[in-house]
Amino acid sequence: MQERHLVISGFIITALLAAVILNGWVPFWVVALVILAAGVGFTYMLALGQRQQDYLANQQALVRALQDLHKADSYPDLVKNLELALHRVLAGKATAVKVLEANSPAPSEDIAGWEDLFKLAETNSELQVITREDEDWCALPVKCSSPESSQIFLCWKQKHDPAGLPVQDKKNVSTIAAIAAQILTRLNKQHNQEQFLNQLLLTAVKAREDQVPGFSGHGERVALIADILGQQLGLDERERRDLHYAALLHDIGRVSLSQGGDEDHPDRGAAAFPAGDEWDSFREAVRYHHERYDGSGFPEGRKMTDIPLLARILAVADIFDGLTALAPEENRLPSRLACQAIQKATGSGFDPLVVVALQESLDLIEKQLAVLTPPKAGD
């Protein structure tokens, strides 16, 4: 109702002014002042409207940035989404955006120039800015409540402004850093819980494997190989997690841990998992890890892509460890020869994509396996 009265009043005043001006009842200079005042008022209203639009656009960008952050389910996702968030809130201003770890083994070109800012931010949680030529280099640390967490820095460059960084930009980036710190704390707790669970399972698996000479460490090695293959094949975080635990437990159904025979153990192992859809990927990986790409495996004789992907990866990891570690000492193959043997079975025994992943990641697999103590015949 108040807005309606204002509009009516505006029409009346405008009509009166028009009548006065058109009838020449006031001097010309008064008319000029009235027109000038109207122009100033109109310009101010336009500027105010534009400011409101800019503010709303800025807030919308911040909301979208925070939505991106909350989607992060892993540390790599958080880093990726932080970069996207900075691009959103600094749209059109930042000439470069990076999310860096202070002590990460990142390529030197990634952290070149940022070291001074890192040193300044080590003891100060505030935004750090260094001006170099015509650019402002900015870094804001993400402070996490977990002391063991990695220290992350939100870094960006933008054209130097003598007036300093806009207040709203500082607020937005600080908000992003605060939310990122909360998410990083959550991810650290989640990681610690997963590490505890993994160690618990590993202890149980080792206790069973140690009952049979030469079989000790098989589950751990297969899980390590499968982890690297899964990463090489681009599996997402959930798939890599399921593959890791399935690899640790792939022989859970064996009645005897001796090599060969016991063709019922995949079904028994799969049956050991609880009912529920959330266990499906574990069950399928364990049940079908002895299937072969040409359909010659067991327990169902599945072939090609009818075999679940995790089971196809597990099959390669399992046979690789069998050739290099589980075989009698006189029959064991070096990693390169084992890879060549598996390569010869490409398309018949094993998925070609998984075999290629094994070839491409063999150096890393060798390096990681060297950390584990290889089993000795007769142990």
C-alpha positions in Angstrom: 0.0 0.0 0.0 2.8 2.4 0.8 4.5 1.7 -2.5 1.2 2.6 -4.3 1.0 6.0 -2.5 4.6 6.7 -3.5 3.9 6.0 -7.1 0.7 8.2 -7.1 2.6 11.0 -5.3 5.4 10.8 -7.9 2.9 11.1 -10.8 1.3 14.2 -9.2 4.6 15.9 -8.5 5.9 15.1 -12.1 2.6 16.6 -13.5 2.9 19.8 -11.5 6.5 20.3 -12.5 5.7 19.7 -16.1 2.9 22.3 -15.9 5.1 24.9 -14.3 7.9 24.4 -16.8 5.7 24.4 -19.9 3.9 27.6 -18.8 7.1 29.4 -18.2 6.3 30.4 -14.7 9.9 29.9 -13.5 13.2 31.2 -14.8 15.3 29.0 -17.2 18.1 28.4 -14.7 15.6 26.9 -12.2 14.4 24.6 -15.0 18.1 23.6 -15.6 18.6 22.9 -11.9 15.5 20.8 -11.7 16.6 18.8 -14.8 20.1 18.4 -13.3 18.7 17.2 -10.0 16.5 14.8 -11.8 19.4 13.5 -13.8 21.5 13.0 -10.6 18.7 11.3 -8.9 18.1 9.0 -11.8 21.8 8.1 -12.1 21.9 7.4 -8.4 19.0 5.1 -8.6 20.6 3.3 -11.5 23.8 2.9 -9.6 22.0 1.7 -6.6 20.2 -0.9 -8.6 23.4 -2.0 -10.3 25.1 -2.3 -6.9 22.2 -4.5 -5.6 22.5 -6.6 -8.7 26.2 -7.1 -8.3 25.7 -7.9 -4.6 23.1 -10.5 -5.5 25.3 -12.0 -8.2 28.2 -12.2 -5.7 26.1 -13.9 -3.1 24.7 -16.4 -5.7 28.3 -17.2 -6.7 29.2 -17.8 -3.0 26.3 -20.1 -2.5 27.2 -22.1 -5.6 30.8 -22.3 -4.4 29.8 -23.6 -1.0 27.5 -26.1 -2.6 30.5 -27.4 -4.6 32.5 -27.7 -1.5 30.0 -29.8 0.4 30.0 -32.3 -2.5 33.6 -33.3 -1.6 33.9 -36.9 -0.4 37.7 -37.1 -0.6 40.8 -35.0 -0.3 41.3 -34.8 -4.1 37.6 -33.8 -4.5 38.0 -31.1 -1.9 41.1 -29.6 -3.7 39.3 -29.7 -7.1 36.1 -28.1 -5.6 38.1 -25.4 -3.8 39.7 -24.3 -7.1 36.2 -24.2 -8.7 34.9 -22.2 -5.7 37.6 -19.6 -6.0 36.9 -19.3 -9.7 33.3 -18.7 -8.9 33.7 -15.9 -6.3 36.7 -14.3 -8.1 35.2 -14.5 -11.6 36.7 -11.9 -13.9 39.3 -10.8 -11.3 41.7 -13.7 -10.7 44.3 -14.2 -13.4 45.4 -17.6 -11.8 44.0 -19.8 -9.1 45.7 -22.6 -7.2 45.1 -24.8 -4.2 48.4 -25.9 -2.8 49.8 -27.9 0.1 52.7 -26.3 1.9 54.7 -29.5 2.2 53.4 -31.5 -0.8 55.8 -33.1 -3.3 54.2 -30.9 -6.0 56.2 -30.0 -9.1 58.4 -27.0 -8.5 56.6 -24.9 -11.1 53.3 -25.3 -9.2 54.7 -23.7 -6.0 57.2 -21.4 -7.6 56.7 -17.9 -6.2 54.3 -18.9 -3.4 57.0 -20.0 -0.8 57.2 -16.5 0.7 53.5 -16.4 1.3 53.6 -19.9 2.8 56.2 -18.7 5.4 54.1 -15.7 6.2 51.0 -17.8 6.7 52.6 -20.5 8.9 52.1 -18.4 12.0 49.3 -16.2 10.8 45.8 -17.3 9.8 45.0 -14.1 8.0 45.1 -13.4 4.2 48.6 -12.8 3.0 49.2 -10.5 0.0 52.5 -9.7 -1.8 52.6 -7.2 -4.7 54.9 -8.1 -7.5 55.0 -5.6 -10.4 51.4 -5.1 -11.4 50.0 -8.2 -9.7 48.8 -9.0 -6.2 49.7 -12.6 -5.1 47.3 -13.7 -2.4 47.3 -16.8 -0.1 44.9 -17.7 2.6 45.6 -20.8 4.8 42.9 -23.3 5.6 43.2 -24.0 9.3 42.0 -27.4 10.3 41.3 -28.5 13.9 43.2 -31.8 13.2 46.9 -31.2 13.9 48.0 -34.1 11.7 46.1 -32.7 8.6 47.8 -31.2 5.6 48.0 -27.5 5.5 46.2 -26.1 2.5 46.5 -22.7 1.0 44.0 -20.9 -1.2 46.2 -19.0 -3.7 45.3 -16.6 -6.5 46.7 -13.7 -8.5 44.9 -10.6 -9.7 45.7 -7.3 -11.1 47.1 -4.9 -8.5 44.6 -2.4 -7.1 46.1 0.5 -5.1 42.9 0.6 -3.0 43.5 -3.0 -1.9 41.4 -6.1 -2.3 37.6 -5.6 -2.3 36.1 -6.2 1.1 33.4 -8.5 -0.3 36.0 -10.7 -2.0 38.0 -11.0 1.3 34.8 -12.0 3.1 33.8 -14.6 0.4 37.3 -16.2 0.3 37.4 -16.3 4.2 34.0 -18.0 4.2 35.2 -20.6 1.7 38.3 -21.2 3.8 36.3 -21.7 7.0 33.9 -24.2 5.4 36.9 -26.0 3.8 38.5 -26.3 7.2 35.3 -28.0 8.5 35.2 -30.4 5.6 38.9 -31.2 5.9 38.4 -32.0 9.6 35.6 -34.4 8.6 37.6 -36.1 5.9 40.5 -36.5 8.3 38.3 -38.3 10.8 36.8 -40.4 8.1 40.3 -41.3 6.9 41.4 -42.3 10.4 38.4 -44.5 10.8 39.0 -46.2 7.5 42.7 -46.7 8.4 41.6 -48.3 11.7 39.1 -50.6 9.9 41.7 -51.5 7.3 44.3 -52.4 9.9 41.7 -54.5 11.8 40.8 -56.5 8.7 44.4 -56.9 7.8 45.2 -58.3 11.2 42.4 -60.9 10.9 43.4 -61.8 7.3 47.1 -62.2 8.3 46.2 -64.4 11.3 44.5 -66.8 9.0 47.1 -66.7 6.2 49.9 -67.3 8.6 48.5 -70.8 9.3 49.8 -71.9 5.9 53.4 -71.7 4.9 54.1 -69.4 2.0 50.6 -67.8 2.0 51.3 -65.0 4.5 50.7 -61.5 3.1 48.8 -62.6 0.0 45.7 -60.6 0.8 47.7 -57.4 1.6 49.7 -57.7 -1.6 46.7 -58.3 -3.8 44.9 -55.3 -2.2 48.0 -53.1 -2.9 48.2 -54.2 -6.5 44.4 -53.8 -6.9 44.6 -50.3 -5.4 47.1 -49.2 -8.0 45.2 -50.9 -10.9 41.9 -49.3 -9.8 43.5 -45.8 -9.7 45.1 -46.4 -13.1 41.7 -47.3 -14.5 40.1 -44.2 -13.1 37.8 -45.8 -10.5 36.0 -43.3 -8.3 36.5 -43.2 -4.5 33.7 -45.6 -3.6 34.8 -48.2 -6.2 38.4 -48.0 -5.1 37.3 -48.5 -1.5 35.2 -51.6 -2.4 37.9 -53.0 -4.5 40.5 -52.7 -1.7 38.4 -54.5 0.9 37.3 -57.2 -1.6 40.9 -57.8 -2.4 41.9 -58.1 1.2 39.0 -60.6 1.8 38.9 -62.4 -1.6 40.0 -65.7 -0.2 37.8 -65.5 2.9 35.8 -68.6 1.7 38.8 -71.0 1.4 38.5 -74.1 3.6 42.1 -74.8 2.9 44.5 -72.0 2.1 46.7 -74.3 0.0 47.0 -73.3 -3.6 44.8 -75.0 -6.2 41.5 -76.8 -5.8 38.7 -75.6 -3.6 36.7 -74.2 -6.5 33.7 -73.5 -4.1 35.6 -70.9 -2.2 34.4 -67.9 -4.3 30.8 -68.8 -3.5 31.5 -69.4 0.1 33.4 -66.1 0.4 30.6 -64.2 -1.3 28.0 -65.8 1.1 30.0 -64.6 4.1 29.0 -61.0 3.4 25.7 -59.7 5.0 22.6 -59.2 3.0 21.9 -55.8 1.5 22.5 -53.8 -1.6 25.5 -52.0 -0.1 27.4 -55.3 0.0 26.7 -56.2 -3.7 30.0 -54.9 -5.1 32.0 -56.8 -2.4 30.1 -60.0 -3.0 30.4 -59.8 -6.8 34.1 -59.1 -6.7 34.8 -62.1 -4.4 32.4 -64.5 -6.2 33.7 -63.8 -9.7 37.5 -63.2 -9.2 38.3 -66.6 -10.7 36.1 -66.1 -13.8 38.1 -65.7 -17.0 37.6 -63.3 -19.9 36.8 -66.1 -22.4 34.3 -67.8 -20.1 36.7 -70.7 -19.0 36.7 -69.7 -15.3 34.5 -70.6 -12.3 32.0 -70.6 -10.6 29.6 -69.6 -13.4 31.7 -69.4 -16.6 31.0 -65.8 -17.1 32.8 -64.0 -19.9 34.0 -60.5 -20.9 31.9 -57.6 -19.4 29.5 -60.1 -17.8 32.2 -60.3 -15.2 32.0 -57.3 -12.9 34.8 -54.8 -13.3 36.1 -55.1 -9.8 36.3 -58.9 -10.2 38.3 -58.5 -13.5 40.8 -56.2 -11.7 41.0 -58.6 -8.8 41.7 -61.5 -11.1 44.8 -59.8 -12.5 46.0 -58.7 -9.1 45.5 -62.2 -7.7 47.4 -64.0 -10.5 50.2 -61.5 -10.5 50.8 -62.2 -6.8 50.5 -65.9 -7.4 53.2 -65.8 -10.1 55.6 -63.6 -8.2 55.1 -64.6 -4.5 52.8 -67.6 -3.9 54.4 -70.0 -6.3 57.2 -72.3 -5.0 60.4 -70.3 -4.7 62.0 -72.1 -7.7 59.0 -71.3 -9.9 58.4 -67.6 -9.0 58.7 -65.1 -11.7 60.2 -61.6 -11.6 57.6 -58.9 -12.0 58.5 -58.2 -15.6 58.2 -61.9 -16.6 55.0 -62.2 -14.6 53.5 -59.2 -16.5 54.5 -60.8 -19.8 52.9 -64.1 -18.9 49.6 -62.2 -18.0 49.9 -60.2 -21.2 50.0 -63.5 -23.2 46.6 -64.3 -21.7 45.1 -61.0 -22.7 41.6 -61.5 -24.1 41.5 -65.2 -23.0 42.1 -65.1 -19.3 42.1 -61.4 -18.5 40.5 -58.1 -19.5 42.7 -56.3 -22.0 42.1 -52.9 -20.3 43.2 -54.3 -16.9 46.3 -55.9 -18.5 47.3 -52.5 -20.0 46.8 -50.9 -16.6 49.1 -53.5 -15.1 51.8 -52.8 -17.8 51.5 -49.0 -17.3 51.7 -49.1 -13.5 54.3 -52.0 -13.1 57.0 -49.6 -11.9 54.8 -48.3 -9.1 53.6 -51.8 -8.2 57.2 -53.0 -7.9 58.1 -50.0 -5.8 55.2 -50.5 -3.4 55.6 -54.2 -3.1 59.3 -53.7 -2.2 58.1 -52.0 1.0 56.3 -55.2 2.1 58.4 -58.1 3.3 58.2 -60.8 0.6 57.2 -64.3 1.9 59.8 -67.1 1.9 59.1 -70.7 1.1 58.9 -72.7 4.3 57.9 -69.8 6.5 
